[in-house]
């Protein structure tokens, strides 16, 4: 049935403004019209008055990990769970993410290879609820790198599904990229530097050569896929940008040259600048090495984020959800505002710019006719980041998946 959703305010992320009194017409999965509320509603439409809410596009998180233990600093916990258990936990993580207002995510790597592919497919087939997912399948990483399970005694070899993306040279990279994409991955995730949470690795140290990164980009291109590069250190960032990756994840140590390179290449930045606050409030989840690396990275990453915003780098919205409990991602909106963005800029980052980064701007990211009817409603000021902490109304593809609005508004 076609419906018309009436709202007191509509967030136009394309123009960067909030419009009063609008109606959004939804037929099936798609938006078919967006018009001022004063215009007559076509006959045959069911009018749903959402009341004094602000309607906005469904949110997008470019950096999630829906598969695997959540809010856990112990890398060996991955080995205590079967793929089946991780898939079942992923169902709960996907539900929590959707109910938090994220109707689309880019899920950038699972330690247990291809479990994320199964979760995505189950969501797409309507078996379980969750956001639209673009998934990486596994990490491309060196054998001692940030994408591996480390901390094992010497001589212990992991099963292949836990080291699927481990590479040694350029031919290895090309083969793994092809295997991941033919195995169902949508995006390639490279670990270009060490990581904060992977014991024994140094976040600033490069781990993949520029030739290896370029090989991944070239192979992915032929499959129509993008490459996201985890990169904290300056040298790793520069290698990845020069090699043509779509986005830099984290981007902790951005200098002037790396920012200029990102502007030249049109590279997106997906920087998880909020979650270290959660880590600092839950230090018992992490060991001394992880806490020390986080302390060293936090302010520097935020300073780099501010520089990137000021320079005009394309900023998406990536939170590293899974390092903290799923469903809390909207807390990052306020942090982005504290470090250089206006509220509507941050909201655009979490919608249209992230859709552009994924290459999905034709289907999601704004309240526009022809796109999926992925919508959220907030009861507070849509230019106040805290209004998004608990989103009472979520629609995905024309289906209401959460409605905690007062009685008399949208039906369940």
N, C-alpha and C positions, 0 to 999 in steps of 0.2 A: 504494500500500500504506500502511496506517496503521502508524505507529511510535510507540513510547514512548521518550522521551529521559530517561534517569536522570542526575541531577547531584548532586554533593555539596552544592551551595549554589544557591539561586535568589534573584535580586535582584528584590524586589517594589518597583518604583518608586512605586506608588500609596500604599503604606503607609510607604515609606521605611525598609525593613528587609531583612535578608538571612536567608532561611529555610534550614534544613538539610534535606538529603536529600529531594529532590522528583522527581517524574516529570511530564513535559509530554507529553501525547498530541497527536499531529499526524495529521490525516486530510486528504489532499490538500494544499490551500494553507493550511488553517486549523488553529488550535489548538482542540481540542475538550474538553480537560480538563487541569486542573492539580491535582495531589494529592500528599500525602506519600508518600514511597517505601515506607513500610510497608504501604500499602493494596495489595490484589491488583491486578495488571494484567489487564484484560479479555482473554479468549481471542481469538486471532486477531491480536493486535498483535505487531509485531516489536520486541523490547526492545533498545535501544542504550544501553549503559552508557558514558557519557562520562568516567567516572572522577572524579578529584578536581578538578573544574572548577566555576566559578560560571557559571550560565546567566543571561543578561540579555536584555532586548529589543534588537532591532537599533537602532543609533544613527541619529539624524536630524540633518542639518545644514541649517539654515534659510537659509544664505547661501553658495552655491557658484556657480562659473562654470566648468562643465565644457567649455564651448565657448570657443575662443580660446587664444592663446599663454599658457602657464603660466609663472609665476615670471619675468615679463618686464616691465620698467618702461618699455619703449619703445612708446608708443601707435601709432606708425607700423608696428609689426610686424603689426598687424591687416590692413594693406593689402598685405602681402607674401604673404598666404595666401588661397587661394580658399576659398569655402564648403565645397567638397568636402574639401579638406585639413583644415579645421577640424572637420568632421564625423568624419573618420577619427581625428584626434587625440583628439576627444571620446570615441571608443570606448575608447581606452586610459585616458583620465582617469576614465571611468565604471567601468571594470574595477578600477582602483586604489582608487577610492572604495569600491566594494562590498567588496573584499578587506580594506579597513581597518575593516570593520564597520558601514559606513553603508549601510543597506538602503533608506533614504528620504532624498531631498534636495529642497529648494526651490531651484531654479536661477534666480537673480534677475538675469538679463540677459545678452544676447549683443550685441556690437557689430555683428556680421553677423546681421541679423534672421532669425529663424525657424530657424536651424540647430539650436538647442536643441529645437525642436518635433520635428524629424526624428530627433534622437538619442533623445528620449523615446519616440517611436513605435517606433523600432527595438528598444529595450529591451522595451517592452510586448508587441511581437509575437514576442519570443524570438529575434530575429536576432542580437543582441549582448547580452552580460551587462552588468548595471549596476543601480543602485538605482532604486527608484520615483522618478519625477521629477515635480514640479510646476514648470512653466517660465513665464518671463515674455515670451519672444519677442524683446523689445528693450527699451530704456530709454525712458521718457518724460522728456525733458530739453529745456532751452532750447538754442538753436542754438550758444551758446558755453559750454555747461555741462559738468558733471562726467561726463555720459554720452556725450559726443561724442569723436571723434578730433580732437584739437587739435594745434597745432604746424605746420600746413600754411601755405604762403605765401598771402598775400591773393589772392583771386580764384579759388582752386582749389575746385571744388565736388565733393563726394564723391558716388559713386553712391547711389541711394536706399536700398539695403539697409543702408548704413552710417549713414544719418541718418533711418531710418524713423520713429523716435519723436520727432523734433525738433518742438517746438511753439512758437507765438508767443502764443496767447491761449486763452481758455476754449473756444470752438468747436473749435479745433485739438485740444485735450486730449480732448474728447468723441469726436471722430472717430478719433483714434489709439487710444484705449482700445477702441472698438468694432472697429477693424481688427485689433488685436492679438488680441482674444478670439475673433473669428470666424476668425482665421487659425490658431487652435490654442493660444493661450496659456492658462494656468490661473490666473495671478496677474499683477497689474500692478505694475511696479517704477517708482517715481518717483525722480528725482534732485532732491531738494528743496534741496540746498545744493551748494557746490563740493566737490571731492574731493582727497584726498591725492595720488593718482597721476596726475591729469589736469593736464598743464601749463597754467599760466595761470589756473587757477581757485583760489578762496580757500575752504578748507573751511568756515570760519565764516559765509560770505556766503550768504543765502537766494537761491535761483534761481527758484523757483516761488511764485506768490502763493497765499494761502489759498483764493481763489476757484478757481484752477486745480486745486489739490489736491482740493478738495471736489467739483469736477466729475468728476474721475477716480473718486473713491469712489462717487459717485452712479451713474455709468455702469456701473462694475464690479458694483455691487449687483444690477442687473437681470440680469446674467449669472451671478450666484451666485459671484462672484470677490472675493477680498480684494486689498488694496493694501498694498504694502511701500514705505516711504519711506526712501531713503538721506538721512540728515540728521546732519551734524556740529554745526553751529552752533545756539545756543539758540533764536534766532528761527525758524529753519527747522523745528526740532523742534516748537515750539509750534504753528506753523501746521499742520503735518501732523497732530498729535494732535487739535487742535480740529476739523479737517476730517474726522476719522474713519478714519484709516488703521489697518490691523490691527497693523502693527509698525513700530518705528523701528529702522533699521539703522545701526549704529555708535554713535550717541548720545553723542558725545564731550563736549559741553558741556551737561550736564544741570544745571539749577539747581532750587531748591526748587519753583518754580512749575511747571516742566515735569514734574517728578516727580508733583506733585499732579494735574496734568492727565492724566498717564498712568494714575494710579490711578483717577481719576474715569471715564475712558473705557474702562478695561480694556485699554489698549494694551500690546502685548508689546515687550520690548527684545531685540534680537538684536545683541550687541556682540562684535566680532572682537578680543578683547583679547590674544590670543597672538601673532598673526602678525608684529607689529612686532619681536618678538624674532628671528624668522627674518630679517626685513629687515636688522636690525642686524648679523647674522652674514654677510650676503651683500650688502653695500653696493655691490659692483661691478655689480649688476643694475639700479641706480637712479641717477638723476642728482642733482645738488646740490639742486635745488628739491624733489624728492620726498623726499629724506632729511631736509631741513630741516622740511618739513611733517609728516613722520612723527615727528620728534623733538619737535615742538611738541604733537603730539596724544597721544602714548603714555600718559604719566602721567595727563594730564587725563581721558582716556577711562577709565582704570582707576579713578580716584577717583570718576568718575560712576557706573561700574558698582557700586562698593561702596555708594554712596548709594542706588542703586536697589534693591539687594538688601536693605539695611537697612529701606527704606521699604515693602517688600513688592510692588514692581512684578513683573509676570509676566515671568520671564526665560527666554528660549529659548536655543538653542545655534546660533550662526552664526559661521563662521570666516573667510569671504572666500577660501575655497580656490580656487586659480587664481592669486591673487596670490603664492602659494607653491606648491610641488609638491603635487599631489593625493595623498591618502592619509595625510597627516600631521595631520589635523584633531584627533585625540584628544589631542594635546599641550595643547590649550586647556583640558582638564578641570583640570589642575593649576593653571593660571593663574586659573581661576574660583575654585578653592579658596583660592588665595593672597589673593584680593581679596573674600572675604566669604562664600563658600558652603562648606557641608560637602561631602564627596565624594558622598554620596547625593543631596544637593540638585543638585549639578552633573550627576549622571547622570540625575536626573529632568528637568532642563532639556534634556538631549540626547536625551530620549525622549518622555515623556508630554506635557510642556509644549510642546515643539516640535510634536508631533502636534496638540495643541489649537490652537496658533497657525495651523496649516495647515487646520484644520477636518477633520482626518483621524483624530481620536481614536477613532472607531468602528472603525478598521481597523488602526492601528499604534500603537506607543508603549508598550505594556506586554505582559507575558506573561499574556494573558487569553483565556479561551475565546471563540471567535467572531472573534477578530482573526487577521490573517495570521500564519503561522508564520515571522516574521522574528526570528531569534534569533542571539545571539553567545555564545561561551564564552571565559572567560579562566582562565588557570591560576593566577594570583596572587590576592592579597587583593582582592575586588571593591570594597573601600573605599579602595584605593590607586590614585590616578589613573594611575600609571605602569603598572599592570597592563593598561591598554588600549592601550599603545603598539604592541604587535604582537599582534593578535587571531588566535588559531590556528584558530578554528572559526566559520564564518558560514553561516547558513541563511537563504534568502529564499523565502518562499512555499512552505515545505515541501521545498525543494530545497537540498541541501548544495552551496554554491558555493566553500567553502574548508575544507579539513581538514588541518591540520598537527599534530593531536594524536597522541600516541604510538600505536603499533600496538595493535590490540585494542579501540579505541574506535570512533567512528562511521566507517562506510565512505565511501570516495570515490564 
